[in-house]
Each structure stands twice: as C-alpha cells, then as structure tokens.
Amino acid sequence: MNYEDILYDVTEGVATITINRPERYNAFRGQTCMELLDAFNRAGWDKSIGVIVLAGAGEKAFCTGGDQGAHEGQYDGRGLIGLPVEELQTLIRQVPKPVIAKVQGFAIGGGHVLALVCDLTIASEKAVFGQVGPKVGSVDPGFGTAYMARVIGEKRAREIWYLCRKYSARQALDWGLCNAVVPPEQLDEEVRLWCDEILEKSPTAISIAKRSFNADSENIAGIGALGMQALSLYYETPESREGVAAFKEKRKPEFRKF
Ligand SMILES: CC(C)(COP(=O)(O)OP(=O)(O)OC[C@H]1O[C@@H](n2cnc3c(N)ncnc32)[C@H](O)[C@@H]1OP(=O)(O)O)[C@@H](O)C(=O)NCCC(=O)NCCSC(=O)c1cc(O)c2ccccc2c1O
C-alpha cells in the first residue's frame, strides 16, 4: 500500500508510524485509518521489529482525532461511519509487541484515545491531553470511555469526558495517562532509550505479558462495537451536526435546544 497520510520508518528494531497531516493537527480521516491499519499489521508481524512507536508529524499535535473537515455525517473509509477507529484501537492492542505513543503536542479526542490504547505513553512537557467529543457532537465509546476509567479511575475519566477540559503533561503523568514527561528536545532520545531497554528483553515473554494485560479488558471491544452502532445514528442528528458546524465556524455550539 502506498501511504499518503502516514510515514513508516524502521530503524534498528523499532518501527515508527507517524501520522503526517500536520496542517490538520494530525487529525485522521478514513484514508489515514486504513493506512494506519496497514502499517500496524506490517510492523506487528515483522520479527525484526521489537517495538512500535506511534507519533504525529510537526510540533503542534500528536493527533486531534477525527478530521472535522472530512466529516459530513460519514467519513471516507470503511466501517459503519467510514472511520474504522475501533478496528485500529483493537489492532494496536493485538499486535504482539509494545506500542509507545510519542506525544509532543495536542493529544485530543480520538487522538487522545489512540495514545491511551498504546501500551506506554511518553510525552513532551508541551503535550496537552483531553477529550472534546461532547463539545463537537461526538463520543468515543468503548476504549475511549470504559478503558480510560480502568487506567485513571471512574471519577477522573468522567470528568475528562463531561467537562472536556485540557490537561497538561504533568497532570496527565500524575493521573497515569503517561509514563514519563521530558523536555521537548529530549523526547526522541527518551523514546529511543525505552525502546532499547525493551529490545533487550524476551519478545515472547513480552507478547504473552501484553496479551494477558489485554485479556482483562477485552470485553471493552464489544462495548465499542455497540457504541459505534449508536454513534452512526447520532451522527445523522442535528445535535451532532451542530457540534461539527460550531467547530468549523469557530463558535460555541448551541446544544441547549436539544
Ligand atoms: C486541538 C485544539 C485544542 C487546538 O486548539 P487551538 O486553538 O490551538 O487551534 P485551532 O483550534 O485554531 O486549530 C488549529 C488548526 O487545526 C485545525 N484542526 C485541529 N483539530 C482538527 C480536527 N480534528 N479536524 C480538522 N481540523 C482540525 C483547526 O481547524 C485549525 O485550522 P485552521 O485552518 O482554522 O487554522 C483544537 O483544534 C481542537 O479542540 N480540535 C478539536 C478536535 C476535534 O474536534 N476532534 C474530533 C473529535 S471527534 C473524534 O476524535 C472521533 C473519535 C473517534 O474515535 C471516532 C470514531 C468513529 C467515528 C468518529 C470518531 C471521531 O470523530
């Protein structure tokens, strides 16, 4: 597959998959998800690769979720909504090697959830985390909600979803949304150090550990599939469309009438 929206690099046992849409703050459209699926399958089953790093191009954003410019109820890819995000989240969990999210800027909406489902997250001090769904007529049911609650606790996960605030990298570290926070200029080096430490270990032991961690939260994929069905109906409503329109028009959404 030729990639238009992502970059794929392999260096000394580490595959780096980079969302390359910096002009859109690395928001994903259907095409982006399809390419990410291809790249994760490629790296996931390549025995010469021991760690996968998921990154975003440019300085501003890791990923800001669904591309609101490509969203008129339906996106352009396969699946219920044209955006096979639930497939991608599941694949990141299924590849039998650790996936590290390298977060240098905004990890927002579906981008935040991508970082969440990665095994580890290493962030720059400049990174910003948060959900925006209820502000823009969307929600990420499944791993975005239920798994987040497992990672950081129910109260904090509900706060993140209901208030849609933005959180600093330090706060995210404190809450357990990331494993380490470093100055921006040290981010690449820090990620490489973590990769090298993992590469020294037994890949089979690590893949068994990963699968056993996953087993305990696997049922959440079912909740996500159910939620996606609900989302496909919600996206057709004036309420959801008001959220998308307000974001594009750079104004506050008027949700009270619903
Ligand atoms: C990320 C921000 C907080 C940055 O705010 P700031 O004020 O610094 O900058 P701007 O808002 O002016 O943004 C700069 C520039 O980038 C464009 N942009 C940013 N994010 C997106 C995006 N997601 N899509 C398209 N374009 C984006 C923005 O328009 C500006 O461009 P200009 O040309 O005008 O300069 C802030 O940008 C922000 O909050 N972004 C909102 C992001 C958003 O709405 N994300 C989508 C949420 S829904 C989602 O992620 C999602 C997840 C899923 O799992 C799904 C599953 C299935 C179906 C759908 C899903 C889904 O939609």
The ligand as a MOL file (V3000), in Angstrom:
LIG
                    3D

  0  0  0     0  0            999 V3000
M  V30 BEGIN CTAB
M  V30 COUNTS 62 66 0 0 0
M  V30 BEGIN ATOM
M  V30 1 C -6.5070 20.7800 19.1550 0
M  V30 2 C -7.1530 22.0950 19.5440 0
M  V30 3 C -7.4190 22.1160 21.0520 0
M  V30 4 C -6.1760 23.2290 19.1960 0
M  V30 5 O -6.7580 24.4630 19.5220 0
M  V30 6 P -6.0900 25.8240 19.0340 0
M  V30 7 O -6.9980 26.9100 19.4730 0
M  V30 8 O -4.6710 25.8750 19.4650 0
M  V30 9 O -6.0440 25.7320 17.4440 0
M  V30 10 P -7.2630 25.6840 16.4220 0
M  V30 11 O -8.4960 25.1410 17.0310 0
M  V30 12 O -7.3490 27.0060 15.7590 0
M  V30 13 O -6.7330 24.5840 15.4150 0
M  V30 14 C -5.6320 24.8350 14.5680 0
M  V30 15 C -5.9360 24.3500 13.1850 0
M  V30 16 O -6.0430 22.9270 13.2000 0
M  V30 17 C -7.3250 22.5150 12.7230 0
M  V30 18 N -7.7450 21.3430 13.4430 0
M  V30 19 C -7.4780 20.9870 14.6980 0
M  V30 20 N -8.0740 19.8300 15.0090 0
M  V30 21 C -8.7250 19.4330 13.9030 0
M  V30 22 C -9.5440 18.3060 13.5910 0
M  V30 23 N -9.7560 17.3050 14.4720 0
M  V30 24 N -10.0780 18.2300 12.3710 0
M  V30 25 C -9.8190 19.2050 11.4410 0
M  V30 26 N -9.0660 20.2940 11.6600 0
M  V30 27 C -8.5310 20.3960 12.8820 0
M  V30 28 C -8.2310 23.7180 13.0440 0
M  V30 29 O -9.3810 23.6970 12.2580 0
M  V30 30 C -7.2850 24.8670 12.7140 0
M  V30 31 O -7.2050 25.0090 11.3020 0
M  V30 32 P -7.3190 26.4650 10.6190 0
M  V30 33 O -7.1960 26.1840 9.1570 0
M  V30 34 O -8.6420 27.0190 11.0180 0
M  V30 35 O -6.1890 27.2470 11.1880 0
M  V30 36 C -8.4450 22.3380 18.7700 0
M  V30 37 O -8.1450 22.4700 17.4100 0
M  V30 38 C -9.4590 21.2790 18.9730 0
M  V30 39 O -10.0840 21.1580 20.0150 0
M  V30 40 N -9.7030 20.4940 17.9730 0
M  V30 41 C -10.8980 19.6940 18.0280 0
M  V30 42 C -10.5920 18.4390 17.5370 0
M  V30 43 C -11.8590 17.6650 17.2590 0
M  V30 44 O -12.9630 18.1300 17.1400 0
M  V30 45 N -11.6000 16.3940 17.1270 0
M  V30 46 C -12.5650 15.4320 16.7290 0
M  V30 47 C -13.2310 14.8560 17.9220 0
M  V30 48 S -14.2310 13.5050 17.4930 0
M  V30 49 C -13.0940 12.2460 17.3170 0
M  V30 50 O -11.9590 12.4170 17.5490 0
M  V30 51 C -13.5360 10.8930 16.9250 0
M  V30 52 C -13.0190 9.8270 17.5800 0
M  V30 53 C -13.4030 8.5620 17.2390 0
M  V30 54 O -12.8800 7.5020 17.8370 0
M  V30 55 C -14.3340 8.3210 16.2570 0
M  V30 56 C -14.7690 7.0430 15.9220 0
M  V30 57 C -15.6450 6.8580 14.9130 0
M  V30 58 C -16.1350 7.9250 14.2380 0
M  V30 59 C -15.7440 9.1890 14.5530 0
M  V30 60 C -14.8190 9.4140 15.5790 0
M  V30 61 C -14.4230 10.7050 15.9020 0
M  V30 62 O -14.8700 11.7540 15.2240 0
M  V30 END ATOM
M  V30 BEGIN BOND
M  V30 1 1 1 2
M  V30 2 1 2 3
M  V30 3 1 2 4
M  V30 4 1 2 36
M  V30 5 1 4 5
M  V30 6 1 5 6
M  V30 7 2 6 7
M  V30 8 1 6 8
M  V30 9 1 6 9
M  V30 10 1 9 10
M  V30 11 2 10 11
M  V30 12 1 10 12
M  V30 13 1 10 13
M  V30 14 1 13 14
M  V30 15 1 14 15
M  V30 16 1 15 16
M  V30 17 1 15 30
M  V30 18 1 16 17
M  V30 19 1 17 18
M  V30 20 1 17 28
M  V30 21 1 18 19
M  V30 22 1 18 27
M  V30 23 2 19 20
M  V30 24 1 20 21
M  V30 25 1 21 22
M  V30 26 2 21 27
M  V30 27 1 22 23
M  V30 28 2 22 24
M  V30 29 1 24 25
M  V30 30 2 25 26
M  V30 31 1 26 27
M  V30 32 1 28 29
M  V30 33 1 28 30
M  V30 34 1 30 31
M  V30 35 1 31 32
M  V30 36 2 32 33
M  V30 37 1 32 34
M  V30 38 1 32 35
M  V30 39 1 36 37
M  V30 40 1 36 38
M  V30 41 2 38 39
M  V30 42 1 38 40
M  V30 43 1 40 41
M  V30 44 1 41 42
M  V30 45 1 42 43
M  V30 46 2 43 44
M  V30 47 1 43 45
M  V30 48 1 45 46
M  V30 49 1 46 47
M  V30 50 1 47 48
M  V30 51 1 48 49
M  V30 52 2 49 50
M  V30 53 1 49 51
M  V30 54 1 51 52
M  V30 55 2 51 61
M  V30 56 2 52 53
M  V30 57 1 53 54
M  V30 58 1 53 55
M  V30 59 1 55 56
M  V30 60 2 55 60
M  V30 61 2 56 57
M  V30 62 1 57 58
M  V30 63 2 58 59
M  V30 64 1 59 60
M  V30 65 1 60 61
M  V30 66 1 61 62
M  V30 END BOND
M  V30 END CTAB
M  END
